[in-house]
Amino acid sequence: MLHPFGLRTLTGMAVIATVVLATWLLHPDVEAAMIVLVGGIAAVLVAAGTGEAQAEAAPRPVPARDDRPPVNIDELLEAIIEPVLIVADGRVAHANHPARALLGGHIMGEDVRLAIRHPAAAERLTNRNPVPGPPINLVGLGTLDQRWEMRLTNMSDGRRVVHLIDQTGSYAAERMRVDFVANASHELRTPLASILGFVETLSDDKAGGDAEVRGRFLKVMFDEARRMQRLVEDLISLSRIEAEKYRVPASEVDLAALVEEVHAELADTLDRRGEDLIAEIDGNVPHVFGDRAQLSQVIHNLIGNAMKYGRPGTPVVTHLRRDQTGMIRLAVADEGDGVAPEHLPRLTERFYRVDAGRSRALGGTGLGLAIVKHIIERHRGRLDISSTLGKGTTASVLLPAAPPTGVGREAVLSKSHATVTEGRGSG
């Protein structure tokens, strides 16, 4: 639509009027002034009409339109695998499935302080400070052993986003690290204190002059030093095994020959207890892929545990055969006091003992089965341990058999399970 008296048109007329007035003042001729005025106005109107017609004909920009539907907040939250809530006016306006599973389906519309029942969380949730504070650690949500971290973010419309992050795994790993350092320090400090005490006693002229006392003290010092040596060796061994965890062994090992070799070695060092060792090996047991030194360590540790915790004079039997799954099963059975079921899930933990005093008296470091567990994991095998109180314990190791010639090692290892079932306590 044309607008003949637009801003530009009026401006043009004002300019023409000024020119006409100046012309009349210079030459007071009314006819000439009228001609100039009429011609100027006509020229301005024609120019204005042409410009506006062009503007009308030119394509006008079309405002951008977004035909996509608005984002559905509930669908967005459901795509997040960790518990997330959106709080409006202090109440839970939205919560994804993980949040409802953790806190309960009733939290929708509920005061967020009742949904997350924790003093530190309640204080932060009621604080309207636009600058969010550091994360808050929560204990008691879900199960008693779970640890959560709460993060709070303020939105521009006044709503708040509550994000809960499960830190249970990190907490457990840190606790294991702290426990390991504390236990290792204790295990080293105890024999060291004993050695230093006897050295100080021997330095006294009276004790040092008695040959019998000196011999008894020196024996205690020697035993404690050997205990420290075994512990250090086990710690180094465990560290080395963990460093090689993802390097699958590539050499073939004749497990039957290795069992006989370990039996012969232990029979020579255990005096009369060596007579209790029995080996039952099936014929034609296939080889396994493995690290020969580490597998020898597994056999030594399993038989050593059975000898220590089995009753004197009772047999310690090592079975080696191929089971119905096609894997090679190595089992060591004793006839000892057995282990209560509640201890079985934890007994491959480092330094865990059912009877700490008895274990130390028998020379155990508390790392034997932890080492076995890590070696078997590296070999993509499985450790199973069963026990009956009053009857004894059987520790079984399952290893994938080496394939026939022409079959790839990876094809066999891919069929084996790398899970380890927690079992009997270490020695």
Secondary structure by P-SEA (a helix, b strand, c coil): ccccccaaaaaaaaaaaaaaaaaaaacccaaaaaaaaaaaaaaaaaaaaaaaaaaaacccccccccccccccaaaaaaacccbbbbbcccccccccaaaaaaccccccccccccccccaaaaaaaaccccccccbbbbcccccccbbbbbbbbbccccbbbbbbbbaaaaaaaaaaaaaaaaaaaaaaaaaaaaaaaaaaaaacccccccaaaaaaaaaaaaaaaaaaaaaaaaaaaaaaaaaacccccccccaaaaaaaaaaaaaaaccccccccbbbbbbcccccccccaaaaaaaaaaaaaaaaaaccccccbbbbbccccccbbbbbbbbbccccccccccccccccccccaaaaaaacccccaaaaaaaaaaaacbbbbbbbbcccbbbbbbbbbccccccccaaaaaaacccccccccccc
